[in-house]
Amino acid sequence: MTDAPIAPAVPTHWVLSLSCPDRPGIVHAVAGLLAEHGGNITESQQFGDPLSGLFFMRVQVESRTSRTELTSAFELLAATFSMTWQLDVVGRPMRTLVMVSTAAHCLNDLLFRQRSEGLPVDIVGVVGNHVDLKGLAEFYGIGFHHVPVTRDTKAAAEARLLELVEELDVELVVLARYMQILSDDLCRALNGRIINIHHSFLPSFKGARPYAQAHERGVKLIGATAHYVTGDLDEGPIIEQDVERVDHSRRVEDLMALGQDVERRALARAVRWHAEHRVLLDGHRTIVFR
């Protein structure tokens, strides 16, 4: 005789996110299944996209039902509705690898927020193509992996990155001002699992000294965009954007400082929302349940 799974003594707070072709009865079916398994829904958001014909839903629910039993039940429901879905524990830190070059502001912000502000990630390593930020990673007790990249070593460097993703059981990769272009193969291997941040001058001011170029043109807004990485440079699905208004009195140095602050904010929100399973892909767009 096989023993039935033992239900937890206290309820587990689960988060369920899903997408599927839109049709009547999805919310009723999901809520009914959760009720059948003793679930008390604490948060629920849904959206039907008339353009893609897809339905998106995020539910937080407390239940004493085991993960095994809930997973089995949802596998049957998912087959009925052709769902793509995820089930996780609310607030579980997502295992994250951060990639950097020489700029410290985004890495420092993520490490600080993880330690002091409850950012739900577990940064298990920092990868740098330079060693400038090794000391910062080690200050926070995070292992630093120097993986230099040249034209001749790019393939080997990306292979090493994938090895680290496997070895460290990484769920999310964050490019925190990592100044290297990833190959199409790597983007496909980690599809939906890499977030990048860049200033919003792209594509207007490419190349070196973008803030100086922006200052010369008298821009009135500076900003940043956090997005998923695809093979199309800086054109992946956007998760979050932020801006600051500026005027003629601002120096180039002011624009750079404000720009770094905007980049930190936008990236931190994008990472948080991804880790909380609030971001669902809708083709080239994202649905973000805040």
N, C-alpha and C positions, 0 to 999 in steps of 0.2 A: 504494500500500500504506500503511495507517495504522499508525503506530508504537504498540505496546502501552504502557500506562502504566509508567513506570519505578518499580520498587519502591524505597523508601527504603533507604539503606545501613545504617541502624541501625533497630531496631524502634521504632514509635510506640506509646505507651501510650494506648489508647483506652478510653473509658467509653461503654457502651451501656445505655440505659434504655428500658424498653418496658412496655406494658400491652395486654391483649387479652382476649377471652372465654376463660375457663379451659376447657381440654380436654387430654387426654393427648398427650404428645409434644412439648410446647413446649420444655422444657429440652433434650431430646435434639436437636431441630432446631436450636436456637440454638448449642449447643455443637458440633454437627457442622459447621455452616456455618463457625464460627470455626476449627475444626480444618482444614477444607478450605482455608482461606486462611492457613494457617501461624500461627494464633493460639495463644498460651499464656495461659490464663486465670489471672489473679493474684488476683481477688476475685470472688465471685458470691453474690448474695442474691436470694431469691425469696419470694413470698407469694401464696397464693390466698385471696381473700376470699369466704367462703361466702354472705355477704349480698348482695353485688353480682354475684357470679358472674364476677368479673374476676381475672386473673392479672397479677402485677407482678414485674418482674425488673430487676436492675441488675448489670452485668458489667463488670469491667475486664480488658482483654486486651492483650497485647503482640503486634504483628504488623508485618511489613514490607510487607504489602499496602497499596496506596495507598487514600486516602479514596474516590476515584472507584470503584474496584473493590469495596470493601466496601459502599459505598452502593448500588451496583447490585445486589449480591447480597442485601442486606437488603430492598430494595424488593420483590423477588420473594417472599422469605419473609414479609414483612409482609402482602402481598396474600393469601397462603395462610391466615394466622391472623387477619386483620383487626386488625393491630397498629397502635398509635400508638407511635412510637419516636423516639429521638434518638441521634445519634452525635457524640461530641466528643472532644477531646484531654484526657486527665487533667490537671487543674491549670491549664487555660487560664483566665486571668482573664476574668470575664464583665463586659461593658461595662455600667456601672451609673450611673443618675442618682438622686441623693438629693434629696428634697424636705423642706424645713424651714420652721419659723416663727421662734420665738425661743429655744426650749430647745436648748442646745448639746450635752448629754451624749451623745446617740446619734450625732450626726454626728461629734463628736470621737473617739468610740470606733471608729467604722467607719474613719475616716481613719487613725487610729493603727494599727489592726489590719491595714489594707491595707499600710501602709508597714513595719511592724515584726514582724508575726506571721503573715505569709503568707496573709491572708484572700484567697481567689482571686477578687477583683473588681478591675476597673479603673474607678475612679470618674471618669467623664469630665465631670461637671458637677454643680453644686449649684443647685437652684431654691429660692428663698425668696419667700414672700409678704410678708416684711419683710426689711430689710437688716441686721438685727442680727448675722447670722452670716457676712456677707461677708468680714470680716477673717480668720475662722477658715479658710474655704475657701481664701482666697488664701495664707495661711500654708503650706498644704500644696500650693500650686501648682495648685489646681483652679479652673476658671472658675466664677464666680457669676452667676446669671441672676435678676434681680429681676422677678418676675411678680406684681404686686399683684392681690388678688382682692376685689371687692365684689359685691354682689348684681347690679349692672348690668353688671359686667365678667367675671362667672364664665365665660360661654361663650367669650369671647375669650381668657381666661387658659388655659382647657383646650385651646383650639385651638393656642395658643402652646406648651403643653407637648407636644402631639403633634408639632408642628414640630420641637422640640428632640429628641424621641425619634427622629425620622427623620434629622435633620441629624447627630446624634452617634452614630447606629447603636446605639441603646440596646437592650439585651436585658432589663434588669431595672430596675424603679423601686422605690425604697425610701422609704417615708414615715417619716422619722426625727423623730417628734413634729410632723408637719405638721398644723396645726390647722384644716384645711378639709375639708369633705365633698365627695367626688368624685361627679360625676353618673353615672347608670346607663350612659349612652352611653360615657363614658370608661372605666368599669370593664369594659364589654364589649369595648372596643377593645384593652384591655391585659389581658385575662383570663389569669390564671395567671402574670402578669409583674409584679404589684405586691404588695409585702409591707408590712404596717403593724404597728406596735407600740402596745399600749395597756395601761394598768394594769388589774389584775384586779378592781378595784372595780366596773367596769361589769357589769351595769346598776344595781348597788345604790346607787352614789354618783355620780350624773351632775352635769354642770354645773361651776360654779366650786368651787374648794377641795375636791377629793375627799379629799385626805389629812386635812384638818381634819375633814371629815364622818366619815371612818373612825376618826379619833382619838376623836371624841365618842362613837362607838358601841362603842369598845373592841375593835376587831378584833384577832385573834390571828395572822392571816396576811396578808401583803401579797404581791402578785405581779404578773406581766406576761404578756401573751399576744401572740405573733407569729403573724400569719395572712395569708392571701391576701385581697386586697380584692375585694369584690363590691358590688352595689348595695344589699345589706342591711347597714346600718351596723354595723361591728364584729362581723359574724356570718359572715365568710368562713371557709373551711377552715383549721383550726388547724395550724400547723407545729410550734410549740414553746411551752411554758409553763414558768415558773420561779417559785419562792416563797421568802420568808424568814419565819421565825416571829418575832413580836414580843410584847411584854407591856406591862403597865400603866406601866412605867417610861419608855417611849419617848415623847418629845415629838413634836409635829407635824413639826418640822424633821428629827428622826431618821427618821420614816416617809418623808418626801420624799427624803432622801438614800439610804436603803435602796431605795426604790422606783425611783429613777433607776438604781441599780446593777443591780437585777433587770432593768429594761428593757434596759439595755445588753447584758447577758449573753444574754437570750432573743433579742433581735434579731440579735446577731452570729451565734449558732448557726443561726438560721433562714436568714440570708443565706448563710452558709457551706454549709449543706446544700443549698440551692437551687442555688448556683453549682457544687456538685460533683455535681449531677444525682441527689441522694439523695431528693428529694421527688417523689412521683407523686400526682396527683389521683385520688381515688376517690369521685366524687360530691361530697358535702358534707364528706368526710373527706380526710385525706392518709395515704399510706403513706410512712414515713420510714425509709430504710435507713441506719442510722448506722454 
